[in-house]
Amino acid sequence: MNNKCKICGQPALHGRDLCLTCFLSAAKSGKGKRHIGHEEDDIQKAFFRTARTLFPRLGRLLFAVPNGGKRDRIEAARMIGLGVKAGVADIICLLPSDGYTCLCLETKTPTGTQSDAQREFQEQIERVGGKYILFRSAAEGIQVLERYLNNKQL
């Protein structure tokens, strides 16, 4: 069945009446005040808002890693003691698919770049059979997840 988006006429998401772009636009709820420096957070929030709706059966297999942000020295030392590691991907999907052991997603702004620690983490994940993808918009992240999960029975 070839459904069309009820808003723009583009191909609709599987089981939906909206395309990905219109779905993300409709999902935006009260923007409120924009905080400078939180653009990656905004992308990640939109990603999870959409992912929870489109892939509810993933449950706890898709989650964010709280390893970023500015901290004072005491809090940073506490987090390191708890096992937080610099460079770990922002989002992890612990569902094997298409020969990969897991999917690690790194959120970046359109101009953002990986740190050395993030590149090292990517290399480690790929060496152990994981898939690592950097994405720059919620729509791009959802498309990556959708392709990764293609043909998966959840």
C-alpha positions in Angstrom: 0.0 0.0 0.0 1.4 3.4 -1.0 0.0 5.9 1.4 0.5 9.6 0.9 1.0 12.3 3.5 -2.3 14.0 4.2 -0.5 17.4 4.5 2.1 17.5 1.6 1.4 14.4 -0.5 4.9 12.9 0.0 5.1 9.1 0.8 3.8 8.6 4.3 5.5 6.7 7.1 4.6 3.0 7.4 1.3 2.8 9.2 0.9 6.6 9.4 -0.9 9.3 7.4 2.0 11.7 7.5 5.5 11.8 6.0 8.5 12.1 8.3 8.9 15.8 7.9 5.2 16.6 8.6 5.2 14.1 11.5 8.1 15.8 13.1 6.5 19.3 12.6 3.3 18.1 14.1 5.1 16.5 17.0 6.8 19.8 18.1 5.2 21.0 21.2 5.5 24.5 22.6 9.0 25.6 21.9 9.3 27.9 24.8 12.5 29.9 25.2 15.4 28.7 23.2 18.6 28.2 25.2 21.8 28.9 23.3 24.0 25.9 23.2 21.2 23.3 23.5 20.7 22.7 19.8 21.9 19.1 20.1 19.5 18.6 23.0 16.7 19.9 20.8 17.5 17.5 18.0 17.8 14.5 20.5 14.4 15.4 22.2 12.7 15.5 18.8 14.3 12.2 17.8 13.0 10.5 21.0 9.6 12.1 20.8 9.2 10.6 17.3 11.0 7.3 18.1 8.7 6.6 21.1 5.7 7.0 18.8 7.0 5.1 15.8 8.8 2.3 17.6 7.0 1.8 20.9 8.1 -1.9 21.1 11.7 -1.0 21.4 11.0 0.0 25.0 14.1 0.1 27.1 16.3 -1.2 24.2 16.6 2.4 22.8 17.9 4.9 25.3 20.0 8.0 25.8 23.4 8.1 27.6 23.7 11.0 29.9 27.4 11.6 29.4 27.5 15.2 28.2 26.9 18.6 29.7 28.9 21.1 31.7 29.8 20.0 35.3 31.9 21.4 38.0 35.0 19.3 39.1 33.3 17.6 42.0 30.3 16.5 39.9 32.6 15.4 37.1 34.7 13.3 39.5 31.5 11.7 40.9 30.2 10.9 37.4 33.6 9.3 36.4 33.4 7.3 39.6 30.0 6.0 38.5 31.4 4.9 35.2 30.6 7.7 32.8 33.0 7.6 29.9 33.8 10.6 27.6 33.0 10.0 24.0 30.2 7.4 24.4 27.4 7.9 21.8 24.4 9.9 22.8 21.8 7.2 21.9 22.2 3.4 22.0 19.8 0.7 20.5 20.6 -2.7 22.0 18.9 -4.7 19.3 21.0 -6.7 16.9 20.1 -6.2 13.3 21.5 -7.1 9.9 24.7 -8.6 11.3 25.4 -5.7 13.7 25.5 -6.2 17.5 23.9 -2.8 18.3 23.3 0.7 16.9 25.1 3.8 18.4 23.9 7.2 17.3 25.7 10.5 17.9 23.7 13.7 17.7 25.4 16.7 16.2 24.3 20.1 15.0 24.7 20.8 11.3 28.2 22.2 11.9 29.2 20.0 14.9 32.2 17.7 14.8 33.2 14.6 16.8 35.7 14.9 19.6 38.8 12.6 19.6 37.1 10.5 22.4 33.9 10.2 20.2 36.1 9.0 17.2 37.8 6.5 19.5 34.4 5.2 20.7 33.2 4.9 17.1 36.3 2.8 16.2 35.8 0.5 19.3 32.1 0.0 18.5 32.8 -0.8 14.8 35.6 -3.3 15.8 33.2 -5.3 18.0 30.5 -5.4 15.2 28.3 -2.5 16.2 27.0 0.2 13.8 27.8 3.8 14.6 26.1 6.7 12.8 26.3 10.4 13.3 23.1 12.4 12.5 22.3 16.1 12.3 18.5 16.3 12.5 15.8 14.3 14.2 14.4 13.3 10.8 17.8 11.9 9.7 18.2 10.0 13.0 14.7 8.5 12.6 15.5 7.4 9.0 18.7 5.8 10.3 16.9 3.9 13.0 14.1 2.9 10.6 16.6 1.5 8.1 18.5 -0.3 10.9 15.2 -1.9 12.2 14.0 -2.8 8.7 12.6 -6.3 8.7 12.9 -6.6 12.5 10.0 -8.2 14.3 9.6 -6.4 17.6 
